[in-house]
Amino acid sequence: MADNAPIGIFDSGIGGLTVVKEVRRLLPHEHIIYFGDTARTPYGSRSPVQIVEFMHQILSFFESQKVKMAIFACNTMTALGFEEARRRYPFLLTAMNTGVEQALKVSRNKQIGVIATQATIASGSHGKVIKDMRPDAAIYPQACPKLVPLIENEIIEGAKVDEAVLEYLEPMKSGHMDTLILGCTHYPFIDQAIRHVVGLEVQIVDPAQDTALTAYELLVRSGKLADAQQSGHVKLCFSAGVERAKRMASLVMDIANVEFEQVDLAVRC
Ligand code: DGL
């Protein structure tokens, strides 16, 4: 029997919309509720304790919305909280994919760069997965704290973005890195600036598609796919700046039939 309960997708801000886009493409019949914590973004420079606390607030909100699954569209919350969340909630959970498997597949020399938030890089999560899968691979991790605040403020091209991207990626280019993982869901918004700095030889891996695929497979395995006759409704909730979020959403998806809402977690949970 079909399960038409919504899927919750969440991030610290607008970054997770790059994952919503892929989930929509793969699962057009599913109802989606997105939550972006734009009032408290960025999470990446916060302490692990606070990041996990915020994650629980968001997952409690999804519990109140009776979701059948929550998808982490955030590498930072996945790295710090996924294992803990797994034991606590009465719905399915899908982690943000690390991109490591795809990176190892496309890389010729197994020299893998990872750009992400400070908290994700400090957790060492990508490095651990890479070493487990290919002990001989080399990893070049780089935290990029200036990027999320720029993107949240709709600055996705121009001198400020180019300067910040250059500052972080230029040192990585001096090694033999041939593949670069976008380890933060905000970064696909500035993929052109990133491509410009790394050049055409470096493979850029965006794990959003594989995250959507994992969610799809889990729904199939659990017998929880939505009715294939219906077209899924999308509601995008943000804790602040809904108009700004709307403009950013329109860059990655058709928002004609999308509902937007401001959600104050303190009130709703
Ligand atoms: N988009 C998030 C990620 O994938 C986090 C951004 C932030 O709030 O620092 O890690």
Residues whose N, C-alpha, C, O or C-beta is under 5 A from the ligand:
A	BS01	DGL	D11 S12 G15 T41 P42 Y43 G44 S45 A73 C74 N75 T76 T117 V148 G183 C184 T185 H186
